């Protein structure tokens, strides 16, 4: 969690990373730094993956480290100097991000793939319009939202390879999707237009548009419980 101001363009003065044991009601601060604005990407069996956060301008974004939750030791997966990607999530040994930011190529609309085991970074795709990484599907492929900067029209793609993908959703007006959540009832994804579910054949179908939707849209807080 950040220490210091977090609103507006001013970054926090320090970062503290906590590990909370809910059953024991115990809270431990395992890492503190004022040199890097680290944020948690994923807490997996091997440890906690962290990256440099993207604050205003994204000048220092990038890099990946593995934080030991017991000792607080930090080991390098990817150096910040060699990377300018905003890493968003890790699934099945693969990290997905969007970038580059602050490097020679300032256009941050490319989707990048990091193989954690080999430390290899490859460019997966370049969206036609302004793109954003929403999450991954049940096969661990990226879900990418594109928005036309002039009309606001939106498309959601399931990119199963660097050169191909399925168009899941299209709208002539702006729609924002939140990160999907998978569980016994399948994969659900919230948005500013309602709640959607991935079907077994890879399609996206609406579940509900009747529930109250906040300006930021619906966010699925966790997986459903099968009856």
Buried (B, 14 or more C-beta within 10 A) or exposed (E): EBEEEEEEEEBBEBBBBEBEEEEEEEEEEBBEEEEBBBBBBBBEEEBBBBBBBBBEEBEBBBBBBBBBBEEBEBEEBBEBEEBBBBBBBBBEEBBBBBBBBBBEEEEBBBBBBBEBEEEEBEEBBEBEBBBBBBBBBEEBBBBBBBBBEEEEBBBBBBBBEEEEBBEBBEBEEEBBBBBBBBEEBBBBBBBBBBBBBBEEEEEBEEBEEEEEBEEEBBEBEEBBEEE
